[in-house]
Amino acid sequence: MTRDHHPCCTPSGAPAALALAPPAAQPAPRAAARRQSTRGQVRLPGGEFAMGDAFGEGYPADGETPVHTVRLKPFHIDETTVTNAQFATFVKATGHVTDAERYGSSAVFHLVVDAPSADVFGHAAGTPWWINVRGAHWRRPEGARSDITGRQNHPVVHVSWNDATAYAQWAGKRLPTEAEWEYAARGGLAGRRYPWGDELTPDGRWRCNIWQGRFPHTNTAEDGHLTTAPVKSYRPNGFGLWNLAGNVWEWCSDWFSPSYYAEAPLEDPHGPDTGTARVTRGGSYLCHDSYCNRYRVAARSSNTPESSSGNLGFRCANDASGATAE
């Protein structure tokens, strides 16, 4: 792996800038908050853990160091990322319109675009493997000719931080903090590279959905997936949580800062008070050692809150106190 900084495998920037068109005038409907619920979540005990990159493998601009002690209160977190079926229930109940739908386009990986040529607006700046496609959104992840038939249990994608927050509010949940996410991803293994240990393919078997082959043009799909995998693919980690490496990037609640670890508080850090981009964690089906080694549990990235793409999803969390399993 090279330690030269590469842009992340998600495109940065507002969909409006990519689509060269303004969003719809009306904002997305605001979901009514539900009573706190832990349905589909695992309760984690919290406590102290060492957060950050202990191997010196991160990109300096990502700010994965210094390794520092964090102490968390007990909390709940979803077993899996939110699925297409779950998001469809939310949309039906609330009428929510995603940012990708309001802006009229979203980023689709170049090998899977399924849309008329008139819908293809061009490459995203800095990440040319992403094509900005009119009509691409969570129901039509590759463009107007695609749909999610047969993918109800795949992670919902083309969701912005704003969309994820709206879903979480409706579900009686919230987004995890970055510290909660890393603690959960480690699954009780201290100082390891991945949720299952330090070796990427123990016994020669893939344990996560990432890129195989030469990025970004040839994917041999040795793990069985060109894009998303079902949310309960591979094996869960030591906490019973699924797919915390690869598959889709997951939004966290925190604002992103590459210098935050040097000043983060010991107790339940929540990120900087302000910022321009929100933290994303976990990597995606596009990550590869030669390009974007961000499927490690310590790896960090970020994107603007309104951004969306075909590999951006999320899971929810909850405080341990006052929650009910409705």
N, C-alpha and C positions, 0 to 999 in steps of 0.2 A: 504493500500500500504506500502511496505517496502521501506525505503530510502537507504538500502544497494545497492551499485552500481552493476548493471547487465550490461553485454555487450548489445549492441543494437541488435534489431531484424534483422539487416542486417549483413552479414558476412564481416569481414574486410580482407584486403589483396588483392594483385594483383591476377587476374584470373590465371596468369601463375603459381603462387605458389600453387594454389589449383589444377590446372590441371596437374601439373608436366610436363608441355610441354611448349616450347618457343612459342611466338607469331609468326605469319607470318612475313617474312622479310620486306615486303612492308608496310609502314604505310597507314592508311586510307586516301582516297582522301580528299583533302582540299576543302571545299565548298567555292565558290565565294560569297563574301558579297553582299547582296542586299541593295538597298536604304532603309533607316529607315522606318518601317511600324508599325502601331498600329492596324492592322486587328485583331479582336477577343479580343481586350484589353479594359480595363476600365481605365479611367483617374482618379487618386486619387489626392486629393488636397495637401497632405503632411501636414507639420506643426509639432508641438511637440506632443510626446507621451512618456509614461513611459514604457521602454523596460526591460523585465526580469520577474523573478518569484516572485510575491508578496505573494505567499501562503506558501513558504518554502517547496515545494513538489518535487523539482528537485533533481537529483543526484549530489552530490558535484563535482564530477569529470567532469560533463558537463559544469560547469561554467555559470549557469543561473542567478547568482547574481554578483554584487549588482544590484538592480533595478536602472535604470539611465535614465535621460531625453535625448531624441534624437530628433533632428529637421531635417526633411526631406524636400527637394524640391518636388514639384509636379512630379509625374511619372505615367507611364502606366504599367499595369500588365495584363497578360492573365486571362480571365474569368475562364479557366479550365487548368488542366494539358494537355500537348500535347498528342494527341491521336494516336493510331495505324495508323489510316487513314492519319493523318497529317505527321507522320514520314515516312510512305510509299511514300508519294508524294516527300518528301525531298530525300529519297534514290533513287527514280526513276530519279530525276532531277540531282543528283550529283554523283551517284555511291558510296556513302559513305558506308564504311564497319565498323561496330561497333567494339569496343574493344572485346566484347564477341565473335564475329565471328572470329576476328584475333587470339585471344588466344585459340579458339576452344572449350570453355566451359564457363558455368556460373552457378550460384547458384540457385537451385530450392528448394522450400519448400518440406519437405519429404512426406507430405500427397498427393501431386499432381504430383509427378514425372511420366512422361509418355514417357518412353524410354526403349530400350533394356538393359538388365543387363550389357552388355559389355560397355555401355556408362556411367555407374555409377562409378565415381571415388572415392567416399567415402564422409565422413562428413567434413564440414568445421571446422577448428580448433576453439575451443571456442564457436561455435554455432552449435551444432550437429543436430539441426533440419533442417539445410541447407545441401543439397546434391549437390556436384559438378557434373554436368551432361554435358557430351560431346554433342555438337550440340544444346545446349539450347541458345537461343538468342531471339531478339525481335519478330521475325516471328514465332518462335517455343518456346514459353515461358515455357513449361513444359518438353521439350525434343523433340527428333526427331519424335515422333509419334503425337505430338500436332501441332496446328496451331492457327491462330487468326481469323478464320472464325466465324462470329457472334460477334466479339469483336472489330469492327472498331472504336467504340466510347468509348472504354476503354482506360485507360492511357497506353502509350507505357512503357514497362519495359525492364530490362536487358540493360539499357543505362547507360554508365559511364558519369562522369563529362565532359570528353573529347567529347563524343558523343553529349551531351546536348549543349555544347558550339558551336560545329560545326553546329548543327541545328539552334541555335539562330542566328549565323552569317549569315547563308543562308537566314533566314526569315527576316532579317533586324531588329533583336531584340538583346537582351542580357539576361543573367541570372540576376535575382534580387539579390540585396545585402541582407544579412541576416536581416538588419534593415528594409528594404523595405518589405521583406516577412512578418515579424512579424506585422508591421503596417497594411499591407493588410489583414492578417489573423484575426486581431482583429475586423475588420469591423466597426470601430468607437466606439466600446465598451471599455471603459477605465478599465484596471485592472481586466479583467475577465479571467476565466480559459480556456474557449473554445470560438470559434468564435460566439456562440449563447448565451453565459452566463456562469453561474457557475455550473449548474446541467448537468450531462452527458446525462440523458434520460428524458428531461422534458415531463410531461404527459405520462410517460412510453414509449416514442417513441425514437427509435434510430435516432441520428442525424449525425452519421458518421460510416464508415466501419472499425470496429476494431474486435478483437477476442472476441468471447463469448464462455465460457466453461472453460476447464482446459488446459492451454497452456503447452506444444505444441502438445498434442496428441488428444484432443477432442474439436472440434469447433461445437457448436450447430447451428451456422449460423442463429441466430435469426434475424440478420439484412438482411438476404437474400443472403449473399455473403461469399463464402469460400476464394476466392482470390480477384481480383480486381472487382470494381463496375464501371458502366458507369460514365463518368466524370461529368455528370449533375444529379447525384443521390442526394437524400435528399433535402435540401433547401440551397440556396445561403446565404451568410452572409450579413451584412448591406451594404457592398460595391458591392453586386451583384456577388461575387466570390464563386466558388463551391469547396467543398471537400478539405478544408484546414486542416482538422483533419482526420487522417486515410487515407485509400485507398493506396496511395503510398508515400514514402519519396520523397521529392523534393530537388534537388540540388540548392544551392545558389552559388554566385560567390566567396564568401569570403574563405580565408584560415581559418582554425579553430584553436582557442586557448582557453583553459578553463579560462585563466586569462584576456582575452581581455576586458571584461566589466569594469574592474577596471581602464582601461586606455583609453577607447574608446573616441574619440572626440564627442562633442555635435552635430556638423554639418555633416550630411550625412556620417556616418562611413562606411568604406569599408573593415574592417577586417585587420588582421596583414599583413605586407608586404611579409612575407614568411611563409611557413609551409610544412607539409607533408600530410595533409588531408583537404578536402573541407567540408564546412558546409552542412548538410542536415537538413531539417525541415519538420514537420507535422505528423510524425508517419506513420503507414501503417496498412494494414489489419491484421497484426500479433501482433499489440500492445495490451496489456492487463494490467489492473490495478495491477495484482499480479506480473507482470514481468517487463514490459516496459511501464511505464506511460508517454510516450513521445508524446502523441497526444494532449497535452495541447499547447496553442499558444506560451507559453514561452519556451517550451522544445527545446533542441538543441541536435544534434548528428553530426557525421562526418564520412567520409570514404575517402579512397585514390582515386585520380582522375581517375584511370583506373578500379576501381572496378565496378562490376555489379551484379545484382540479380533480382529475380522475383518480388521485391517490391520497386525498385528504378526507379523513373520517374523525371519529371521536368515541370515547366511552365516558360514562358519568361516574361521579363519586357522591359521597354524602357524609355528613358528620355522624359520629356514632351515637350521640345522645339525641333523644327525641324522635328517632326514626321508627317507622312501622312498616312491616312487610306487606303492604297492600297489593 
